[in-house]
Amino acid sequence: MVRLYAVVAAGSFRRYATYRAATAAGVFTNTVFGFILAHTYTALWDERPGLGGYDLSQAVTYVWVCQALLMTCATMGGGFEDELVERIRTGDIAIDLHRPADPQLWWLARDLGRAAFHLLGRGAAPLLLGALAFDLALPASPLPWLAFAASVALGATVSFALRYLAALSAFWLMDGAGVLHFSWLAGMFFSGMLLPLTVFPGALGELARLLPWSSLLQIPVDVLLGKRTGWALVHAYAFQLGWAAVLLGAGRLLQSAATRRVVVQGG
């Protein structure tokens, strides 16, 4: 069964690799916004040195790593969720629920394949261009990169779990667009996409760092920047794993309730 999901993930990777024009457009967009945000951060950190616990080089690095991860962790959507909502709306989901493969694991494998492609195919180029144009605080040792890769994988899993829950709401709402848009807006604000969460003041900052969306961008970037080492790194992984387990478990419960609903309606 594990082999099946590995094949699904590999197929999803190849599928997204065929969209070359869209990938090139995405690289261009992320690069343009990277330059805009990098210069904005430069002006801000010139006025407020050390803001959020980052020096200027780390702040600009934060910008470019986030640009590399935006589509990887689907911070603003762009994954499987629209297709799943449409299958629920049309009733085609009944076929999926009666297949021998677990629906949640099937969609997870597909989304991780998509995330892997976007990290390599769309994320690496803007980060490289940013490194050529700015003095980025990127690690020279391979170990921080390995720790970063593990954190990105966990962040992508948390992202999937959030979007899977939002998409399943279409079983009861008949249209999950509203819930999905709310989830995307929360992701934009609480992931650290706009500003590092350490910049947020007081209770808002504490709350933002406790929410699952911080697993998408803030934690992986901090891991790469060396802000999370030793037991702090273990705590970061535990935080991401905890949210992944809770959200995937909630998705499984919701999936079971949706399956019973489909069976009752079909009967």
C-alpha positions in Angstrom: 0.0 0.0 0.0 2.9 2.4 0.7 4.1 1.7 -2.8 0.7 2.8 -4.1 1.0 6.2 -2.4 4.6 6.6 -3.5 3.5 6.1 -7.1 0.7 8.6 -6.6 3.1 11.2 -5.3 5.6 10.6 -8.2 2.7 10.9 -10.7 1.7 14.2 -9.2 5.3 15.5 -9.4 5.4 14.5 -13.1 2.0 16.1 -13.7 3.1 19.5 -12.4 6.4 19.2 -14.2 4.5 19.3 -17.5 3.2 22.8 -16.8 6.3 24.5 -17.9 4.8 27.9 -18.9 2.9 28.1 -15.6 6.1 27.3 -13.7 8.1 29.9 -15.6 5.4 32.5 -14.9 5.4 31.5 -11.2 9.2 31.8 -11.0 8.9 35.3 -12.5 6.1 36.3 -10.2 7.9 35.1 -7.0 11.1 36.8 -8.1 9.4 40.1 -8.7 7.6 40.1 -5.4 10.9 38.9 -3.8 12.7 42.1 -5.0 9.8 44.3 -3.9 9.6 42.8 -0.5 13.4 42.6 -0.1 13.7 46.4 -0.7 10.7 47.0 1.6 12.3 45.0 4.4 15.6 46.8 3.8 14.0 50.1 4.4 12.1 48.8 7.4 15.2 47.2 9.0 17.3 50.3 8.3 14.8 52.2 10.5 14.4 49.4 13.0 17.6 47.4 13.2 17.1 44.0 14.9 13.4 44.1 14.5 11.8 40.7 15.4 15.2 39.3 16.4 16.6 39.4 12.8 19.5 41.5 11.4 19.1 43.0 7.9 20.7 40.0 6.1 18.5 37.5 8.0 15.4 39.6 7.3 16.1 39.7 3.5 16.9 36.0 3.6 13.5 35.5 5.3 11.9 37.2 2.3 13.5 35.0 -0.3 13.0 31.7 1.5 9.4 32.5 2.0 9.0 33.2 -1.7 10.6 29.7 -2.3 8.0 28.1 0.0 4.8 30.0 -1.0 3.6 27.4 -3.5 5.4 24.5 -1.7 3.2 24.9 1.3 0.3 26.3 -0.8 0.0 29.3 1.6 -2.6 30.9 -0.7 -4.0 27.7 -2.1 -3.3 26.2 -5.4 -3.3 22.6 -4.4 -5.8 19.8 -4.6 -8.6 21.5 -2.6 -10.6 23.0 -5.6 -10.7 19.7 -7.3 -11.9 17.9 -4.1 -14.6 20.5 -3.5 -15.8 20.1 -7.1 -15.9 16.3 -6.7 -18.0 16.7 -3.6 -20.3 19.1 -5.3 -20.9 16.8 -8.3 -21.1 13.6 -6.3 -18.1 12.0 -7.9 -16.6 11.8 -4.4 -18.8 8.7 -3.8 -16.5 6.8 -6.2 -13.4 7.9 -4.3 -14.9 6.8 -1.0 -15.5 3.3 -2.3 -12.0 2.8 -3.7 -9.6 0.5 -1.8 -7.2 3.3 -1.3 -7.7 5.6 1.7 -9.0 9.0 0.4 -7.0 11.1 2.9 -3.7 9.4 2.2 -4.4 9.5 -1.6 -4.9 13.2 -1.6 -2.0 13.7 0.8 0.3 11.7 -1.5 -0.8 13.9 -4.4 -0.3 17.1 -2.5 3.2 16.1 -1.3 4.2 15.3 -4.9 3.0 18.8 -5.9 4.8 20.4 -3.0 8.1 18.6 -3.9 7.9 19.8 -7.5 7.2 23.4 -6.5 10.1 23.4 -4.0 12.5 22.3 -6.7 10.9 23.6 -9.9 9.5 27.0 -8.6 11.2 27.7 -5.3 14.9 27.2 -6.0 15.2 29.7 -8.9 13.9 32.8 -7.0 16.1 31.9 -4.0 19.2 31.6 -6.2 18.4 34.9 -7.9 17.9 36.5 -4.5 21.3 35.2 -3.3 22.9 36.7 -6.4 21.3 40.1 -5.8 21.5 40.3 -2.0 23.8 39.3 0.8 21.7 36.4 2.2 22.4 34.6 5.5 22.3 31.1 3.9 24.1 28.3 5.8 27.3 26.8 4.3 26.9 23.5 6.1 24.6 20.8 4.7 23.1 20.0 8.2 20.9 23.1 8.4 19.6 22.4 4.9 18.7 18.9 5.9 16.9 20.2 9.1 15.2 22.7 6.9 14.0 20.1 4.4 12.5 18.0 7.3 10.7 21.1 8.6 9.4 22.0 5.1 8.0 18.4 4.7 6.2 18.8 8.1 4.9 22.2 7.1 3.6 20.9 3.8 1.8 18.1 5.7 0.2 20.7 8.1 -0.8 22.8 5.1 -2.5 19.7 3.5 -4.3 18.9 6.7 -5.7 22.4 7.0 -6.9 22.5 3.4 -8.3 19.0 3.5 -10.5 20.0 6.5 -11.6 23.1 4.7 -12.4 21.2 1.5 -14.5 18.5 3.4 -16.8 21.3 4.7 -18.3 21.2 1.2 -20.2 18.0 2.3 -22.3 20.1 4.6 -22.1 23.5 2.9 -22.4 22.3 -0.7 -19.7 24.9 -1.6 -16.5 25.0 0.3 -15.2 28.2 -1.4 -16.0 30.4 1.6 -14.2 28.2 4.0 -11.2 27.8 1.7 -10.9 31.5 1.2 -11.0 32.0 5.0 -8.3 29.4 5.4 -6.1 31.1 2.7 -6.5 34.5 4.3 -5.6 33.0 7.7 -2.6 31.4 6.1 -1.4 34.7 4.6 -1.6 36.5 7.9 -0.5 33.8 10.4 2.1 31.9 8.4 4.6 34.8 8.4 4.1 35.5 4.8 3.6 39.2 5.2 5.9 39.8 8.2 7.8 37.5 10.5 5.5 36.5 13.4 8.2 37.6 15.9 7.4 41.2 14.7 3.7 40.9 15.8 3.2 42.7 19.2 2.1 41.2 22.5 -0.7 38.7 22.7 -1.3 38.7 18.9 2.3 37.6 18.4 2.0 34.8 21.0 -1.3 33.6 19.4 0.1 33.7 15.9 3.1 31.6 16.9 0.8 29.0 18.5 -1.5 28.5 15.5 -0.8 25.8 12.9 -0.1 28.2 10.1 3.2 29.2 11.7 4.4 25.7 10.6 4.1 26.6 7.0 6.7 29.4 6.7 7.9 30.9 10.0 9.3 27.7 11.5 11.0 26.3 8.4 12.7 29.7 7.8 13.8 30.0 11.4 15.3 26.5 11.1 17.3 27.5 8.0 18.5 30.7 9.7 19.8 28.8 12.7 17.2 30.2 15.0 16.1 26.7 16.0 19.0 24.4 17.0 19.3 21.7 19.7 16.3 21.3 21.9 14.7 24.3 20.1 14.8 22.4 16.9 13.3 19.3 18.6 10.5 21.6 20.0 9.9 23.0 16.5 9.5 19.5 15.0 7.3 18.4 17.9 5.1 21.5 17.3 4.7 20.7 13.6 4.2 17.0 14.2 1.6 17.8 16.9 -0.4 20.0 14.7 -0.1 17.5 11.8 -1.4 14.7 14.0 -4.3 16.8 15.4 -5.4 18.1 12.0 -5.0 14.8 10.2 -7.0 13.1 12.9 -9.7 15.7 12.7 -9.8 15.2 8.9 -10.1 11.5 9.3 -13.1 12.0 11.7 -14.7 14.4 9.3 -14.0 12.0 6.4 -15.7 9.2 8.3 -18.8 11.4 9.0 -18.9 12.4 5.3 -18.7 8.7 4.3 -21.7 7.8 6.5 -23.5 10.8 5.0 -22.9 9.5 1.5 -24.0 6.0 2.4 -27.2 7.2 4.0 -28.0 9.4 1.0 -27.1 6.6 -1.4 -29.3 4.2 0.5 
